[in-house]
């Protein structure tokens, strides 16, 4: 969930909480721009798979991202959107929070609940270092006059780089990422729901989201002065390939070795000689 802010105008940044966020001159849009260069429904910001896309709505003067005209394009923090003559900056809400991130003194960073449901959509609720209670009672730190909430529904406190959320025996329950809890720890980006009222948790940027490489068992952590060892070079195995062949193909059959005819000739001649001698002896005996 990102923020957008009009450039060159005295206006506050607003959250893009709706999945189909309309921008244009018509009063029915989420962001109304009273400018002659803006079409009635000029463009839309569409949230899909946790990504934000700018989609032009066949506007007269076009939609631009970083001065390139687009029909639909993903936008990220730092991009500049221009609709007609109006410029809109795309902000990362964690940047302001990260300025207050944990330092050497272990001072909690800035945490905010941003509502994305019901009539509270887009409203921000800042959390303090002390425990913050939420409910419909006037004695709560954050009072939401909704009949679905208990008088004291939940308590939130900042614990280092996480939030500790505790349900105060509410009637309709406290949910973290759609799981009902009695108490649990939450991180930036999680979704908190108090019955029908849901909030996105915005907090300081921490190292938890960075990619980590898990060392192999038995290996030690490398220090800055270590020289990476050369990987052992594996010699290729020279093994005869086993070809799978069809037995019906003459070219693929393995024929048994055939004896040479020249080698058989002496054996044949000798055999005939023996037969002739035997026959001659038999005839002489008969005489």
Backbone bond lengths (Angstrom), bond angles and torsions (degrees), N, CA, C in turn:
res aa  C-N    CA-C-N  psi(-1)  N-CA   C-N-CA  omega(-1)  CA-C   N-CA-C  phi
1 X - - - 1.463 - - 1.524 109.31 -
2 X 1.338 115.77 126.79 1.453 121.04 -174.82 1.513 111.28 -117.14
3 X 1.328 113.72 169.19 1.457 121.96 175.14 1.521 109.38 -112.02
4 X 1.327 115.60 151.27 1.452 120.81 172.58 1.520 108.78 -128.54
5 X 1.323 116.10 152.80 1.467 120.78 -178.04 1.527 109.14 -147.70
6 X 1.328 115.80 135.10 1.448 121.42 177.89 1.526 109.44 -69.67
7 X 1.314 116.84 133.03 1.456 121.07 179.72 1.517 110.14 -89.42
8 X 1.337 115.23 144.01 1.455 121.30 177.65 1.511 114.10 74.33
9 X 1.322 117.32 11.18 1.463 121.21 179.25 1.516 109.17 -131.28
10 X 1.297 115.23 152.19 1.462 120.91 179.49 1.523 108.56 -82.93
11 X 1.309 115.67 82.78 1.470 120.08 -178.32 1.517 109.17 -142.07
12 X 1.308 115.30 152.29 1.456 121.01 179.45 1.527 109.95 -85.85
13 X 1.320 115.17 155.37 1.461 120.20 175.17 1.525 109.40 -70.25
14 X 1.315 115.62 144.64 1.466 120.70 -178.79 1.524 108.54 -123.03
15 X 1.326 115.22 150.12 1.452 121.56 178.99 1.522 109.98 -83.10
16 X 1.321 115.10 143.50 1.462 120.46 172.15 1.529 105.99 -99.59
17 X 1.323 115.61 92.53 1.464 120.57 -175.60 1.525 111.89 -101.78
18 X 1.329 117.95 -25.84 1.453 120.68 178.84 1.530 109.82 -78.41
19 X 1.318 116.52 145.92 1.463 120.47 179.60 1.525 111.78 -73.38
20 X 1.313 117.17 -22.79 1.463 121.15 178.30 1.525 106.76 -129.00
21 X 1.317 116.45 90.72 1.466 123.64 -169.50 1.528 108.65 -99.79
22 X 1.326 115.64 109.92 1.452 120.54 -176.78 1.525 113.46 -85.10
23 X 1.339 115.66 139.95 1.465 122.09 177.53 1.527 107.94 -130.34
24 X 1.336 116.66 129.03 1.459 119.71 179.81 1.515 111.75 175.11
25 X 1.346 114.31 -173.49 1.458 119.38 -177.29 1.527 111.87 -84.42
26 X 1.318 116.67 -20.85 1.465 120.46 -179.03 1.527 110.44 -70.35
27 X 1.330 115.65 144.84 1.469 121.00 -176.45 1.522 112.46 -69.09
28 X 1.322 118.50 -14.16 1.465 120.69 -178.99 1.522 112.39 -79.99
29 X 1.325 118.40 -8.42 1.458 121.19 -179.89 1.521 111.15 -73.63
30 X 1.310 115.36 158.49 1.465 119.78 174.91 1.525 110.70 -70.46
31 X 1.336 115.95 -39.87 1.459 120.80 175.83 1.525 107.41 -117.45
32 X 1.328 116.09 111.77 1.460 121.76 -177.20 1.523 108.89 -95.25
33 X 1.337 115.93 123.93 1.462 122.33 179.32 1.524 108.81 -115.25
34 X 1.322 116.04 109.78 1.464 121.39 -179.06 1.522 109.00 -87.09
35 X 1.322 115.35 82.10 1.460 121.10 -178.72 1.528 107.89 -145.48
36 X 1.336 116.73 140.76 1.464 120.88 -177.03 1.528 112.66 -65.73
37 X 1.319 117.62 -22.72 1.463 120.53 -179.04 1.530 112.54 -83.24
38 X 1.323 116.97 -2.34 1.460 121.86 -177.28 1.520 109.56 -101.78
39 X 1.341 116.45 133.42 1.461 121.97 176.20 1.524 109.85 -77.16
40 X 1.346 116.96 162.16 1.475 119.33 -178.59 1.532 112.71 -53.72
41 X 1.318 117.26 -48.08 1.467 121.22 171.98 1.526 105.38 -124.33
42 X 1.320 115.76 88.95 1.461 121.40 -168.25 1.532 112.26 -75.48
43 X 1.324 116.46 -48.88 1.473 120.47 -176.05 1.521 108.94 -156.90
44 X 1.324 114.01 171.81 1.463 120.02 177.57 1.523 109.64 -135.73
45 X 1.322 114.96 146.29 1.461 121.45 170.78 1.521 107.01 -102.62
46 X 1.320 115.35 117.83 1.461 121.04 -174.28 1.524 108.96 -112.02
47 X 1.335 115.87 128.06 1.459 121.66 177.34 1.517 108.73 -98.68
48 X 1.343 115.19 123.87 1.459 120.85 -179.93 1.519 108.79 -145.77
49 X 1.325 115.40 126.01 1.477 121.23 -179.56 1.528 111.06 54.65
50 X 1.332 116.12 43.07 1.471 122.44 178.91 1.526 112.99 62.10
51 X 1.307 117.09 22.22 1.456 122.35 175.40 1.517 109.00 -122.05
52 X 1.342 115.77 150.14 1.455 121.61 -176.63 1.522 109.43 -109.80
53 X 1.330 115.62 129.34 1.456 121.54 -179.13 1.529 109.81 -122.80
54 X 1.329 115.29 140.39 1.460 121.50 172.82 1.524 107.76 -98.03
55 X 1.334 116.17 125.97 1.460 121.30 -179.73 1.524 109.00 -123.52
56 X 1.334 116.42 121.35 1.455 121.75 177.70 1.519 109.77 -73.59
57 X 1.344 116.24 142.80 1.460 121.53 -176.78 1.536 109.84 -109.92
58 X 1.341 115.09 52.13 1.474 120.80 -179.37 1.532 111.29 53.75
59 X 1.318 115.38 44.40 1.463 120.19 -178.49 1.527 110.58 -72.38
60 X 1.336 115.15 160.16 1.456 120.74 -178.91 1.523 111.91 -73.64
61 X 1.310 117.65 -40.79 1.466 121.61 -174.64 1.522 113.40 -101.50
62 X 1.328 117.96 -3.76 1.455 121.22 173.20 1.520 115.23 87.92
63 X 1.329 113.87 165.17 1.470 122.44 176.61 1.525 108.18 -121.62
64 X 1.325 115.86 136.31 1.463 121.47 -173.78 1.523 109.82 -128.82
65 X 1.321 116.40 143.03 1.467 123.62 171.71 1.519 107.10 -122.78
66 X 1.336 115.40 115.92 1.472 121.27 -176.51 1.527 110.75 53.45
67 X 1.353 113.88 43.69 1.472 123.31 176.16 1.531 113.95 65.97
68 X 1.308 117.35 22.47 1.464 121.02 172.93 1.517 108.22 -119.17
69 X 1.333 115.42 124.74 1.457 119.60 -176.95 1.526 109.83 -69.00
70 X 1.330 115.38 136.40 1.460 120.52 -175.60 1.524 109.41 -135.94
71 X 1.305 114.73 156.75 1.465 121.00 168.67 1.529 109.43 -99.48
72 X 1.326 115.73 -37.95 1.461 121.17 173.40 1.518 108.43 -157.30
73 X 1.320 115.53 131.67 1.475 119.86 -177.85 1.518 109.61 -157.23
74 X 1.332 115.13 144.73 1.459 120.31 175.64 1.523 109.70 -72.41
75 X 1.329 115.79 138.76 1.465 121.02 177.36 1.518 108.34 -117.45
76 X 1.324 115.13 146.32 1.456 121.80 -178.76 1.526 108.79 -132.57
77 X 1.337 117.77 165.94 1.467 119.94 179.01 1.522 112.11 -54.58
78 X 1.331 115.15 133.43 1.453 121.18 -177.90 1.513 113.43 101.24
79 X 1.338 117.33 -15.42 1.467 120.20 178.11 1.527 110.34 -74.02
80 X 1.330 114.89 154.23 1.466 121.83 177.52 1.521 108.39 -117.33
81 X 1.317 115.24 119.39 1.463 122.51 177.95 1.522 108.44 -96.96
82 X 1.327 116.19 135.23 1.468 119.89 174.33 1.521 108.62 -127.29
83 X 1.329 114.40 121.23 1.458 122.15 176.15 1.521 106.87 -114.15
84 X 1.323 116.85 108.71 1.454 119.31 -173.48 1.517 109.83 62.93
85 X 1.331 115.84 -119.25 1.459 120.63 179.06 1.524 112.16 -102.72
86 X 1.324 118.13 5.53 1.462 122.54 -175.89 1.524 109.26 -100.77
87 X 1.325 116.54 128.74 1.455 121.88 179.17 1.526 109.82 -105.09
88 X 1.336 114.95 138.20 1.463 121.65 -178.02 1.518 107.75 -130.18
89 X 1.317 117.10 126.73 1.462 122.32 178.58 1.521 109.62 -93.06
90 X 1.324 115.86 138.78 1.459 121.92 175.75 1.521 107.96 -96.01
91 X 1.328 116.55 121.56 1.469 121.97 -174.27 1.521 110.99 -109.39
92 X 1.306 114.41 153.88 1.459 121.50 171.56 1.517 107.36 -100.60
93 X 1.328 118.96 113.97 1.473 119.67 -177.61 1.512 113.84 -62.81
94 X 1.330 117.75 -17.03 1.463 119.72 -178.78 1.509 112.42 -80.24
95 X 1.333 117.36 -15.52 1.459 119.18 -178.20 1.522 111.61 -64.08
96 X 1.327 115.38 -45.76 1.462 118.14 179.04 1.516 111.09 -67.53
97 X 1.339 114.60 -33.42 1.459 117.70 178.97 1.518 111.28 -71.83
98 X 1.348 116.42 -36.35 1.462 118.90 -177.57 1.521 112.22 -68.31
99 X 1.327 118.36 -21.15 1.459 120.51 176.55 1.524 111.25 -66.50
100 X 1.327 114.76 -25.12 1.454 120.08 177.90 1.521 111.65 -103.47
101 X 1.319 116.74 18.80 1.464 120.52 -175.06 1.516 110.98 -65.62
102 X 1.329 114.75 169.64 1.460 120.01 -176.21 1.520 111.60 -60.89
103 X 1.308 115.39 133.70 1.460 121.06 178.16 1.503 110.02 -119.51
104 X 1.351 115.68 -157.29 1.456 119.27 -177.19 1.517 111.99 -66.11
105 X 1.335 115.76 -28.03 1.454 118.71 -179.36 1.499 113.67 -85.71
106 X 1.375 117.62 5.13 1.457 121.88 179.35 1.519 111.59 55.51
107 X 1.349 115.78 45.89 1.460 120.36 178.61 1.516 108.55 -90.01
108 X 1.319 119.27 128.68 1.453 120.17 -177.01 1.518 111.56 -59.59
109 X 1.342 116.01 146.15 1.451 121.12 175.63 1.513 110.89 -81.41
110 X 1.313 115.19 -174.28 1.451 120.50 -177.99 1.515 109.99 -85.05
111 X 1.313 116.24 129.20 1.459 122.67 178.32 1.525 109.09 -122.34
112 X 1.312 115.47 140.48 1.465 120.88 -177.17 1.516 109.57 -139.92
113 X 1.321 115.94 142.13 1.458 122.35 169.70 1.517 107.89 -101.96
114 X 1.324 117.22 125.90 1.463 121.83 178.64 1.522 107.82 -115.64
115 X 1.310 116.02 119.52 1.459 120.30 -178.06 1.519 110.47 -75.74
116 X 1.325 115.91 138.45 1.468 120.69 176.49 1.523 111.37 -129.32
117 X 1.337 116.14 30.17 1.461 119.46 -179.75 1.528 110.09 -148.24
118 X 1.316 113.80 158.04 1.459 122.61 173.43 1.524 111.60 56.38
119 X 1.305 116.80 -155.53 1.460 121.71 -176.74 1.533 112.22 -76.06
120 X 1.334 116.45 -5.10 1.467 119.78 178.04 1.528 112.32 -88.42
121 X 1.318 118.26 -0.72 1.465 121.93 -172.13 1.521 112.37 -51.39
122 X 1.345 116.03 124.87 1.450 122.56 177.78 1.516 114.96 91.83
123 X 1.317 118.42 -10.21 1.464 120.57 -179.04 1.529 110.76 -78.42
124 X 1.322 114.99 144.08 1.460 121.94 -178.91 1.525 110.20 -107.11
125 X 1.332 115.09 143.55 1.459 121.47 176.16 1.529 107.03 -132.66
126 X 1.335 116.02 110.25 1.463 121.39 -178.63 1.519 110.32 -79.48
127 X 1.320 115.54 140.15 1.456 121.87 178.87 1.514 109.26 -102.39
128 X 1.314 116.89 140.68 1.463 122.39 -179.94 1.519 109.89 -99.62
129 X 1.325 114.79 172.33 1.464 119.83 -179.46 1.522 111.26 -64.41
130 X 1.322 116.93 -32.52 1.460 120.77 178.57 1.528 109.45 -77.27
131 X 1.317 116.54 165.86 1.459 121.07 178.39 1.521 110.06 -62.55
132 X 1.329 115.95 135.96 1.462 122.32 -178.21 1.521 108.71 -114.54
133 X 1.310 116.47 125.26 1.461 120.89 178.07 1.526 109.75 -99.61
134 X 1.329 114.90 143.14 1.460 122.10 179.40 1.523 108.47 -125.09
135 X 1.306 116.49 135.45 1.458 121.07 177.99 1.516 110.42 177.21
136 X 1.322 115.47 -173.79 1.467 118.22 -179.77 1.532 112.19 -92.65
137 X 1.331 116.97 -6.97 1.450 120.45 179.32 1.518 112.41 -74.50
138 X 1.303 116.90 145.99 1.471 121.65 -177.71 1.518 112.41 -69.42
139 X 1.318 117.91 -16.73 1.466 120.81 179.96 1.528 112.33 -85.97
140 X 1.346 119.02 0.58 1.463 122.16 179.02 1.528 109.90 -80.04
141 X 1.326 115.90 156.08 1.462 120.36 176.18 1.524 111.17 -68.44
142 X 1.330 116.55 -37.96 1.466 122.06 174.29 1.522 106.95 -120.57
143 X 1.321 115.58 111.13 1.463 121.01 -177.38 1.527 109.67 -102.23
144 X 1.333 115.67 122.91 1.458 122.42 176.77 1.519 107.07 -120.97
145 X 1.324 118.23 108.62 1.464 120.75 -175.40 1.530 112.64 -75.02
146 X 1.317 116.09 67.06 1.460 120.76 178.69 1.507 110.75 -117.86
147 X 1.324 115.80 137.64 1.467 119.55 -176.73 1.523 112.36 -69.10
148 X 1.330 117.55 -17.57 1.459 119.97 -179.75 1.530 112.14 -77.69
149 X 1.310 117.55 -16.77 1.455 121.13 -178.84 1.516 111.32 -91.28
150 X 1.336 114.93 150.55 1.459 119.73 172.06 1.528 108.55 -79.32
151 X 1.332 116.08 167.52 1.468 119.07 -179.77 1.526 110.37 -59.69
152 X 1.305 116.92 -44.05 1.462 122.90 169.82 1.519 106.46 -125.22
153 X 1.326 115.44 102.57 1.465 120.61 -169.39 1.524 112.48 -89.64
154 X 1.343 117.15 -49.76 1.468 120.50 -176.36 1.516 110.22 -150.05
155 X 1.330 115.28 161.08 1.467 121.75 177.97 1.527 108.22 -127.41
156 X 1.342 115.66 133.76 1.456 121.47 -178.95 1.519 108.82 -123.72
157 X 1.330 116.18 132.23 1.467 120.70 177.56 1.524 108.51 -135.27
158 X 1.331 115.65 148.62 1.460 122.13 -178.94 1.521 109.28 -87.83
159 X 1.339 115.10 124.63 1.462 121.38 179.42 1.529 108.38 -125.22
160 X 1.320 116.46 89.49 1.456 120.03 179.98 1.515 111.61 66.08
161 X 1.331 116.09 -118.43 1.466 120.94 -178.98 1.523 112.38 -97.04
162 X 1.337 116.34 13.07 1.458 119.68 -179.98 1.522 109.90 -136.00
163 X 1.326 114.17 167.12 1.460 121.16 174.60 1.521 109.10 -107.64
164 X 1.308 115.27 139.27 1.457 120.15 173.89 1.525 107.99 -100.99
165 X 1.324 116.17 118.75 1.458 121.96 -177.61 1.521 108.15 -109.94
166 X 1.336 115.58 128.84 1.467 120.16 -179.05 1.521 110.04 -130.56
167 X 1.318 115.89 126.25 1.458 120.71 176.33 1.515 109.67 -76.47
168 X 1.336 116.72 135.27 1.470 121.72 -177.53 1.518 110.15 -100.11
169 X 1.345 115.55 53.88 1.466 122.06 178.97 1.525 110.88 53.27
170 X 1.341 116.07 44.58 1.463 120.54 -179.22 1.524 110.63 -71.17
171 X 1.315 115.40 157.85 1.463 120.36 -178.87 1.521 111.66 -74.91
172 X 1.325 117.85 -39.91 1.468 121.25 -173.73 1.526 114.08 -104.76
173 X 1.323 117.71 0.98 1.452 120.30 169.00 1.516 116.08 91.16
174 X 1.337 113.80 157.83 1.462 123.66 175.01 1.523 107.78 -118.87
175 X 1.328 116.74 133.29 1.462 121.83 -173.56 1.526 109.72 -125.70
176 X 1.328 115.74 137.80 1.456 122.36 174.92 1.522 107.18 -120.96
177 X 1.337 115.50 115.61 1.472 121.11 -175.51 1.525 110.63 52.69
178 X 1.351 114.26 45.28 1.475 123.69 176.05 1.519 114.06 66.12
179 X 1.325 117.73 17.56 1.464 121.81 173.80 1.522 108.82 -114.73
180 X 1.325 116.57 124.72 1.465 119.74 -178.58 1.528 109.56 -69.64
181 X 1.317 115.65 135.99 1.462 120.98 -175.71 1.523 109.47 -130.92
182 X 1.321 114.23 157.77 1.467 120.29 167.14 1.529 108.01 -98.62
183 X 1.340 115.84 -37.71 1.455 122.72 169.87 1.524 108.39 -162.06
184 X 1.326 115.50 148.29 1.469 120.33 -177.33 1.515 109.06 -167.63
185 X 1.344 115.69 165.46 1.462 121.65 175.60 1.518 109.09 -98.41
186 X 1.338 115.94 139.84 1.463 122.23 -179.98 1.518 109.74 -122.03
187 X 1.325 115.80 153.39 1.459 122.80 178.23 1.523 109.98 -119.13
188 X 1.316 114.82 167.45 1.459 119.92 176.80 1.519 109.34 -60.58
189 X 1.326 115.85 133.27 1.455 121.56 -178.39 1.508 113.55 100.70
190 X 1.350 117.65 -15.72 1.461 120.01 177.87 1.528 110.16 -71.85
191 X 1.337 114.79 163.14 1.461 120.72 179.16 1.531 109.06 -112.86
192 X 1.307 115.57 126.06 1.456 122.65 178.73 1.525 108.64 -106.74
193 X 1.317 116.80 131.48 1.471 120.41 179.60 1.521 109.72 -129.46
194 X 1.314 115.18 127.44 1.467 122.93 174.31 1.508 106.43 -110.14
195 X 1.319 115.60 93.77 1.456 123.29 -172.10 1.524 110.43 56.90
196 X 1.345 119.88 -108.32 1.464 121.18 -176.86 1.525 112.32 -95.14
197 X 1.323 118.60 -5.99 1.464 121.56 -178.52 1.533 108.84 -97.55
198 X 1.329 116.07 118.38 1.459 119.84 -178.32 1.525 110.42 -114.84
199 X 1.328 114.83 150.81 1.464 122.37 -176.09 1.534 108.63 -138.88
200 X 1.313 115.53 143.75 1.460 121.33 170.33 1.530 107.27 -95.57
201 X 1.332 116.06 132.29 1.458 121.35 -178.81 1.520 108.92 -87.52
202 X 1.327 116.46 119.83 1.455 122.98 177.86 1.519 108.06 -110.59
203 X 1.346 116.45 124.50 1.458 119.53 -177.66 1.506 111.55 -140.97
204 X 1.322 116.86 -179.15 1.471 121.52 -178.85 1.513 110.88 -66.28
205 X 1.319 114.77 150.68 1.461 121.29 177.83 1.518 108.73 -70.64
206 X 1.318 116.31 129.31 1.461 121.22 179.33 1.522 108.76 -125.51
207 X 1.337 115.45 171.11 1.454 120.56 -176.20 1.515 112.95 -79.12
208 X 1.340 117.48 -3.30 1.453 119.55 -175.67 1.513 112.17 -64.00
209 X 1.345 117.25 -25.63 1.457 120.17 -175.84 1.514 112.47 -88.89
210 X 1.338 117.51 -3.50 1.449 119.27 179.93 1.527 110.14 -79.26
211 X 1.323 115.58 152.68 1.453 120.60 -179.17 1.512 110.18 -70.43
212 X 1.317 115.27 132.69 1.453 120.31 178.85 1.524 109.30 -118.41
213 X 1.329 116.38 146.57 1.450 122.02 177.23 1.511 107.52 -107.97
214 X 1.314 115.98 119.22 1.462 119.76 -179.08 1.530 109.08 -79.93
215 X 1.371 118.22 124.30 1.471 119.62 -179.42 1.516 111.12 -67.41
216 X 1.318 115.28 152.30 1.453 119.63 177.19 1.522 109.95 -71.35
217 X 1.347 117.66 152.00 1.471 119.86 179.74 1.513 110.93 -58.36
218 X 1.340 115.46 133.02 1.445 121.00 178.04 1.509 114.31 89.54
219 X 1.343 117.12 -10.56 1.464 118.95 -179.84 1.509 109.26 -90.34
220 X 1.324 117.24 145.87 1.452 120.98 179.49 1.516 110.19 -94.66
221 X 1.323 117.38 158.15 1.452 122.44 178.05 1.519 109.51 -71.06
222 X 1.326 117.41 134.03 1.453 121.83 -179.92 1.513 111.14 -79.32
223 X 1.312 115.39 140.12 1.449 119.79 175.37 1.511 109.54 -93.87
224 X 1.354 115.48 173.95 1.463 119.87 -175.01 1.512 111.79 -64.97
225 X 1.363 118.07 -28.18 1.460 120.40 -176.77 1.511 114.12 -91.37
226 X 1.319 117.48 -2.99 1.453 119.89 -178.11 1.518 110.67 -70.70
227 X 1.318 114.66 143.73 1.463 120.64 174.58 1.514 108.19 -100.01
228 X 1.295 117.83 126.02 1.459 118.92 -177.28 1.520 111.07 -62.36
229 X 1.318 115.20 131.65 1.464 120.28 -179.44 1.514 109.89 -73.52
230 X 1.331 113.46 147.24 1.459 118.40 -179.84 1.523 109.59 -71.73
231 X 1.287 115.44 138.45 1.447 120.21 178.91 1.528 109.26 -72.24
232 X 1.323 117.98 139.30 1.470 119.54 178.62 1.515 110.40 -63.25
233 X 1.335 114.48 138.37 1.451 119.97 -178.44 1.520 108.67 -87.88
234 X 1.302 114.72 123.04 1.449 120.65 -177.95 1.517 109.45 -88.81
235 X 1.351 115.93 127.47 1.453 120.06 177.79 1.520 109.23 -80.27
236 X 1.308 116.95 135.60 1.467 118.25 179.52 1.517 111.18 -67.54
237 X 1.302 115.91 140.50 1.451 121.47 179.01 1.530 108.86 -83.92
238 X 1.349 115.04 123.37 1.458 120.37 -179.92 1.519 108.43 -96.69
239 X 1.275 116.26 91.03 1.449 122.04 179.53 1.521 108.76 -116.64
240 X 1.325 116.75 143.77 1.469 118.14 177.83 1.520 110.90 -63.58
241 X 1.286 115.01 137.28 1.454 119.88 179.77 1.524 109.92 -73.74
242 X 1.294 113.93 138.28 1.448 120.31 178.25 1.525 108.42 -96.13
243 X 1.326 114.78 102.69 1.459 118.81 -178.48 1.526 109.16 -88.40
244 X 1.286 114.43 135.98 1.457 120.40 178.24 1.517 107.97 -93.88
245 X 1.348 117.54 115.06 1.446 121.29 -173.31 1.520 110.03 -123.09
246 X 1.294 114.33 157.17 1.464 120.50 176.98 1.520 109.15 -84.78
247 X 1.329 115.33 134.22 1.459 119.49 -176.87 1.518 112.34 -72.04
248 X 1.324 118.48 -19.56 1.460 121.56 -176.91 1.509 112.50 -81.70
249 X 1.302 118.43 -9.13 1.455 121.03 -178.65 1.516 109.48 -88.81
250 X 1.338 117.88 121.22 1.478 118.67 -177.82 1.513 111.82 -60.01
251 X 1.315 116.94 -33.57 1.459 118.61 -177.58 1.505 113.44 -73.45
252 X 1.332 116.59 -15.59 1.458 120.05 -177.35 1.522 112.45 -103.21
253 X 1.360 117.42 -11.60 1.468 119.01 -178.53 1.522 110.40 -74.57
254 X 1.288 115.76 148.60 1.464 121.92 173.87 1.517 107.83 -97.32
255 X 1.317 117.98 104.56 1.460 122.81 -176.91 1.521 109.84 -82.92
256 X 1.339 117.66 142.31 1.482 119.97 175.30 1.514 110.24 -67.49
257 X 1.280 119.04 147.88 1.474 121.64 -179.31 1.527 111.26 -62.88
258 X 1.322 115.93 133.30 1.457 122.20 -179.99 1.528 109.57 -97.00
259 X 1.313 117.59 134.80 1.477 119.55 178.59 1.515 111.16 -68.79
260 X 1.276 117.84 147.06 1.461 123.72 179.90 1.536 110.59 -71.93
261 X 1.362 116.64 140.64 1.469 120.51 -179.73 1.539 111.88 -64.91
262 X 1.330 115.11 -34.33 1.462 118.34 179.24 1.512 111.62 -63.85
263 X 1.322 116.12 -33.98 1.457 119.34 179.70 1.523 110.78 -71.84
264 X 1.340 119.59 -28.77 1.454 122.14 -177.89 1.543 112.35 -81.95
265 X 1.358 117.55 -18.62 1.462 120.97 -174.65 1.528 113.53 -58.47
266 X 1.353 119.74 -46.54 1.475 118.57 178.50 1.512 112.86 -59.73
267 X 1.302 117.61 -36.99 1.466 121.33 -179.32 1.530 110.55 -67.39
268 X 1.307 116.66 -38.96 1.467 119.77 -179.66 1.539 110.12 -68.60
269 X 1.347 116.18 -43.51 1.466 120.37 -179.91 1.525 111.31 -62.43
270 X 1.316 116.01 -43.67 1.452 119.95 178.88 1.509 112.51 -62.95
271 X 1.303 116.44 -39.02 1.458 119.96 179.89 1.519 112.01 -65.37
272 X 1.326 117.58 -41.70 1.469 121.33 178.35 1.523 111.11 -64.48
273 X 1.334 117.49 -38.58 1.464 121.84 179.65 1.522 110.83 -62.66
274 X 1.324 116.24 -42.55 1.465 120.50 179.80 1.518 110.37 -64.13
275 X 1.351 116.76 -40.57 1.460 120.48 -179.17 1.529 110.53 -65.09
276 X 1.331 116.17 -42.52 1.459 119.60 179.89 1.527 111.83 -63.90
277 X 1.318 119.19 -44.14 1.469 123.08 178.65 1.517 110.63 -60.69
278 X 1.349 115.75 -42.05 1.466 119.99 -179.22 1.528 110.52 -64.90
279 X 1.353 115.28 -42.40 1.468 119.12 -179.98 1.546 110.91 -65.08
280 X 1.326 117.91 -39.09 1.456 122.05 179.75 1.523 110.55 -64.25
281 X 1.337 118.32 -44.17 1.456 122.30 178.26 1.510 110.16 -61.58
282 X 1.300 119.35 -38.26 1.463 123.85 -178.59 1.517 109.64 -66.31
283 X 1.350 117.43 -41.64 1.472 120.74 -179.94 1.524 110.96 -67.32
284 X 1.335 118.55 -40.25 1.442 120.98 178.16 1.533 111.76 -64.73
285 X 1.281 114.92 -35.64 1.467 118.86 178.61 1.523 111.35 -66.98
286 X 1.282 117.80 -33.22 1.453 121.87 -178.67 1.522 110.67 -71.64
287 X 1.336 117.66 -28.60 1.466 121.16 179.07 1.531 109.08 -74.46
